[in-house]
Amino acid sequence: MKQLIILGFIILIGLQSCEKNNDNSINDYSSKNEITIPTESPRGLAFDGEYLWYSDDSDNNLYKLSSNGTILKTLDLNDCKITGFEFYDNYIWCINDTTVLNDTTISHYPFSSIYKYSKTGERLDTILIQASGNTQRPEFIGITISDSKIIGSSNQGWSSCLYSIDFENKAKTMLQYHYLTGLTTHNDTIFAIDRSNINKNRIVCFDSEYNIIIDKSIDIEYIASDLAYANNDLWICDRENKILRKIE
Protein backbone atom coordinates (compact mmCIF):
# COMPACT_ATOMS: atom_id res chain seq x y z
CA MET A 1 0.00 0.00 0.00
CA LYS A 2 2.84 2.37 0.94
CA GLN A 3 4.52 1.69 -2.40
CA LEU A 4 1.31 2.53 -4.28
CA ILE A 5 1.01 5.85 -2.42
CA ILE A 6 4.62 6.73 -3.25
CA LEU A 7 4.04 5.78 -6.89
CA GLY A 8 0.95 7.98 -6.96
CA PHE A 9 2.93 10.95 -5.65
CA ILE A 10 5.61 10.39 -8.31
CA ILE A 11 3.00 10.34 -11.09
CA LEU A 12 1.30 13.48 -9.71
CA ILE A 13 4.61 15.38 -9.55
CA GLY A 14 5.39 14.26 -13.09
CA LEU A 15 2.04 15.51 -14.37
CA GLN A 16 2.48 18.86 -12.62
CA SER A 17 5.97 19.21 -14.08
CA CYS A 18 4.65 18.40 -17.56
CA GLU A 19 1.83 20.93 -17.18
CA LYS A 20 4.31 23.59 -16.06
CA ASN A 21 6.55 22.90 -19.03
CA ASN A 22 3.58 23.14 -21.40
CA ASP A 23 2.57 26.47 -19.84
CA ASN A 24 6.09 27.80 -20.30
CA SER A 25 6.27 26.67 -23.91
CA ILE A 26 3.27 28.75 -25.03
CA ASN A 27 4.92 32.03 -24.04
CA ASP A 28 8.52 31.18 -24.92
CA TYR A 29 8.81 34.10 -27.32
CA SER A 30 12.60 34.17 -27.05
CA SER A 31 12.84 30.96 -29.10
CA LYS A 32 10.86 32.45 -32.03
CA ASN A 33 11.74 34.93 -34.76
CA GLU A 34 8.29 35.16 -36.35
CA ILE A 35 4.74 34.44 -35.20
CA THR A 36 1.88 34.20 -37.69
CA ILE A 37 -1.20 36.16 -36.61
CA PRO A 38 -4.47 34.21 -37.11
CA THR A 39 -6.78 37.18 -37.81
CA GLU A 40 -7.08 39.42 -40.86
CA SER A 41 -6.34 43.01 -39.80
CA PRO A 42 -3.91 43.17 -36.85
CA ARG A 43 -2.93 46.61 -35.57
CA GLY A 44 -2.07 47.17 -31.88
CA LEU A 45 0.52 45.16 -29.93
CA ALA A 46 1.43 45.07 -26.22
CA PHE A 47 3.03 42.79 -23.62
CA ASP A 48 1.39 42.16 -20.25
CA GLY A 49 4.54 40.87 -18.52
CA GLU A 50 3.90 37.27 -19.60
CA TYR A 51 2.12 37.25 -22.96
CA LEU A 52 1.89 39.29 -26.14
CA TRP A 53 -1.55 40.66 -27.00
CA TYR A 54 -2.78 42.33 -30.18
CA SER A 55 -5.85 44.14 -31.49
CA ASP A 56 -7.55 43.72 -34.86
CA ASP A 57 -9.38 46.36 -36.90
CA SER A 58 -12.26 43.98 -37.64
CA ASP A 59 -13.63 43.92 -34.08
CA ASN A 60 -13.42 45.34 -30.54
CA ASN A 61 -11.30 42.54 -29.12
CA LEU A 62 -7.87 42.10 -27.63
CA TYR A 63 -6.24 38.75 -28.36
CA LYS A 64 -3.79 36.97 -26.08
CA LEU A 65 -1.32 35.23 -28.40
CA SER A 66 0.87 32.22 -27.68
CA SER A 67 4.40 31.96 -29.04
CA ASN A 68 3.02 29.31 -31.40
CA GLY A 69 0.49 31.72 -32.91
CA THR A 70 -2.65 30.36 -31.24
CA ILE A 71 -5.18 32.62 -29.53
CA LEU A 72 -5.27 31.80 -25.82
CA LYS A 73 -7.88 34.34 -24.77
CA THR A 74 -10.20 36.92 -26.34
CA LEU A 75 -11.13 40.03 -24.36
CA ASP A 76 -14.16 41.94 -25.68
CA LEU A 77 -13.92 45.68 -24.96
CA ASN A 78 -17.49 46.38 -26.07
CA ASP A 79 -17.77 49.58 -28.12
CA CYS A 80 -14.07 50.49 -28.17
CA LYS A 81 -12.66 50.86 -31.70
CA ILE A 82 -9.18 49.82 -30.61
CA THR A 83 -6.04 51.05 -32.32
CA GLY A 84 -3.21 51.22 -29.79
CA PHE A 85 -3.29 49.82 -26.26
CA GLU A 86 -0.92 49.31 -23.34
CA PHE A 87 -0.74 47.38 -20.08
CA TYR A 88 0.25 49.56 -17.13
CA ASP A 89 -0.14 49.33 -13.36
CA ASN A 90 -2.40 46.27 -13.68
CA TYR A 91 -4.79 48.06 -16.07
CA ILE A 92 -5.29 48.23 -19.84
CA TRP A 93 -5.22 51.64 -21.55
CA CYS A 94 -6.80 51.76 -25.02
CA ILE A 95 -7.19 54.33 -27.77
CA ASN A 96 -10.81 54.42 -28.94
CA ASP A 97 -10.53 55.79 -32.48
CA THR A 98 -14.17 56.79 -32.83
CA THR A 99 -14.75 60.53 -33.08
CA VAL A 100 -17.85 62.17 -31.58
CA LEU A 101 -18.61 65.22 -33.73
CA ASN A 102 -21.75 66.93 -32.46
CA ASP A 103 -21.95 66.60 -28.68
CA THR A 104 -22.11 70.27 -27.63
CA THR A 105 -22.23 69.32 -23.95
CA ILE A 106 -18.50 68.63 -24.24
CA SER A 107 -16.45 71.83 -24.30
CA HIS A 108 -13.85 70.55 -26.75
CA TYR A 109 -15.78 68.53 -29.30
CA PRO A 110 -15.11 66.86 -31.67
CA PHE A 111 -13.29 64.38 -29.46
CA SER A 112 -12.02 60.83 -29.22
CA SER A 113 -11.30 58.87 -26.06
CA ILE A 114 -8.70 56.92 -24.17
CA TYR A 115 -10.28 54.25 -21.99
CA LYS A 116 -8.95 52.63 -18.84
CA TYR A 117 -10.02 48.99 -18.41
CA SER A 118 -9.58 46.31 -15.80
CA LYS A 119 -7.92 43.13 -17.03
CA THR A 120 -11.37 41.55 -17.18
CA GLY A 121 -12.61 44.19 -19.64
CA GLU A 122 -14.54 46.49 -17.28
CA ARG A 123 -14.33 50.14 -18.32
CA LEU A 124 -13.11 52.19 -15.36
CA ASP A 125 -12.29 55.65 -16.69
CA THR A 126 -12.41 57.84 -19.81
CA ILE A 127 -10.05 60.58 -20.96
CA LEU A 128 -11.34 62.82 -23.77
CA ILE A 129 -8.83 63.99 -26.38
CA GLN A 130 -9.37 66.77 -28.90
CA ALA A 131 -10.00 65.37 -32.38
CA SER A 132 -10.27 66.76 -35.90
CA GLY A 133 -13.56 67.03 -37.74
CA ASN A 134 -12.09 66.00 -41.07
CA THR A 135 -9.16 63.62 -41.00
CA GLN A 136 -8.14 60.23 -42.29
CA ARG A 137 -8.71 57.23 -40.07
CA PRO A 138 -7.38 56.14 -37.76
CA GLU A 139 -6.65 59.53 -36.23
CA PHE A 140 -5.24 58.34 -32.91
CA ILE A 141 -2.94 55.34 -33.18
CA GLY A 142 -0.19 54.58 -30.68
CA ILE A 143 -0.17 54.69 -26.89
CA THR A 144 2.41 53.98 -24.21
CA ILE A 145 3.05 55.02 -20.61
CA SER A 146 6.30 56.83 -19.80
CA ASP A 147 7.34 58.86 -16.74
CA SER A 148 3.82 58.44 -15.31
CA LYS A 149 2.24 60.07 -18.37
CA ILE A 150 0.26 58.74 -21.30
CA ILE A 151 2.19 59.25 -24.53
CA GLY A 152 0.22 59.01 -27.78
CA SER A 153 0.66 59.45 -31.53
CA SER A 154 -1.81 61.07 -33.91
CA ASN A 155 -2.46 60.80 -37.65
CA GLN A 156 -3.54 64.33 -38.61
CA GLY A 157 -1.66 65.10 -41.81
CA TRP A 158 0.87 67.93 -41.36
CA SER A 159 -0.27 68.22 -37.73
CA SER A 160 0.56 64.59 -36.85
CA CYS A 161 2.36 64.59 -33.54
CA LEU A 162 3.56 62.92 -30.39
CA TYR A 163 1.52 64.15 -27.40
CA SER A 164 1.27 63.50 -23.68
CA ILE A 165 -1.65 63.37 -21.25
CA ASP A 166 -1.22 63.95 -17.54
CA PHE A 167 -2.87 61.31 -15.36
CA GLU A 168 -3.92 63.85 -12.72
CA ASN A 169 -5.53 66.69 -14.68
CA LYS A 170 -5.96 64.80 -18.00
CA ALA A 171 -4.53 67.77 -19.92
CA LYS A 172 -3.13 67.06 -23.39
CA THR A 173 0.24 68.56 -24.40
CA MET A 174 1.78 68.46 -27.86
CA LEU A 175 5.41 67.28 -27.59
CA GLN A 176 6.81 67.21 -31.14
CA TYR A 177 5.52 66.94 -34.68
CA HIS A 178 6.18 63.38 -35.86
CA TYR A 179 4.49 61.00 -38.30
CA LEU A 180 4.24 57.82 -36.23
CA THR A 181 2.13 54.73 -35.71
CA GLY A 182 2.75 52.45 -32.72
CA LEU A 183 4.58 53.27 -29.48
CA THR A 184 6.18 51.31 -26.65
CA THR A 185 8.46 52.02 -23.68
CA HIS A 186 11.49 49.99 -22.58
CA ASN A 187 13.95 50.95 -19.84
CA ASP A 188 12.48 54.48 -19.72
CA THR A 189 13.04 54.98 -23.47
CA ILE A 190 10.13 55.52 -25.87
CA PHE A 191 10.26 53.59 -29.15
CA ALA A 192 8.01 54.13 -32.16
CA ILE A 193 7.29 53.21 -35.76
CA ASP A 194 8.20 56.24 -37.86
CA ARG A 195 6.52 56.51 -41.27
CA SER A 196 7.74 59.91 -42.43
CA ASN A 197 9.40 58.23 -45.43
CA ILE A 198 6.67 57.14 -47.85
CA ASN A 199 8.75 54.21 -49.14
CA LYS A 200 9.65 52.52 -45.87
CA ASN A 201 9.07 52.46 -42.13
CA ARG A 202 11.73 52.64 -39.47
CA ILE A 203 12.00 51.92 -35.76
CA VAL A 204 13.05 55.00 -33.81
CA CYS A 205 13.62 56.13 -30.24
CA PHE A 206 13.58 59.62 -28.72
CA ASP A 207 15.80 61.85 -26.64
CA SER A 208 14.61 63.78 -23.58
CA GLU A 209 13.12 66.48 -25.83
CA TYR A 210 11.20 63.88 -27.89
CA ASN A 211 13.41 64.32 -30.94
CA ILE A 212 14.25 61.20 -32.95
CA ILE A 213 17.77 59.88 -32.31
CA ILE A 214 18.75 59.36 -35.94
CA ASP A 215 21.79 57.13 -35.46
CA LYS A 216 19.72 54.62 -33.47
CA SER A 217 16.96 54.20 -36.06
CA ILE A 218 16.42 50.84 -37.81
CA ASP A 219 14.95 50.65 -41.31
CA ILE A 220 12.36 47.93 -41.95
CA GLU A 221 11.07 46.72 -45.30
CA TYR A 222 7.40 46.25 -44.45
CA ILE A 223 4.41 48.25 -43.21
CA ALA A 224 4.39 48.10 -39.42
CA SER A 225 1.53 49.20 -37.18
CA ASP A 226 2.83 48.72 -33.63
CA LEU A 227 5.66 47.34 -31.53
CA ALA A 228 6.23 45.92 -28.05
CA TYR A 229 9.05 44.59 -25.92
CA ALA A 230 8.53 41.05 -24.61
CA ASN A 231 11.15 40.95 -21.88
CA ASN A 232 14.26 42.16 -23.76
CA ASP A 233 13.12 41.28 -27.28
CA LEU A 234 11.51 43.88 -29.54
CA TRP A 235 8.54 42.61 -31.58
CA ILE A 236 6.97 44.41 -34.54
CA CYS A 237 3.48 43.91 -35.95
CA ASP A 238 3.85 43.49 -39.73
CA ARG A 239 0.27 44.42 -40.49
CA GLU A 240 0.42 43.78 -44.23
CA ASN A 241 1.70 40.20 -43.93
CA LYS A 242 -0.07 39.42 -40.63
CA ILE A 243 3.15 38.44 -38.87
CA LEU A 244 4.85 39.42 -35.63
CA ARG A 245 8.58 39.83 -36.31
CA LYS A 246 11.35 39.89 -33.72
CA ILE A 247 14.03 42.51 -34.32
CA GLU A 248 17.51 41.02 -33.92
Secondary structure, 3 states (H helix, E strand, C coil): CHHHHHHHHHHHHHHHHHHHHHHHHCCCHHHCCEEECCCCCEEEEEECCCCEEEEECCCCEEEEECCCCCEEEEEECCCCCEEEEEEECCEEEEEEEEEECCCCCCCCCCEEEEEEECCCCCEEEEEEEECCCCCCCCCEEEEEEECCEEEEEECCHHHCEEEEEECCCCCEEEEEECCEEEEEEECCEEEEEECCCCCCEEEEEECCCCCECHHHCEEECCCEEEEEEECCEEEEEECCCCEEEEEC
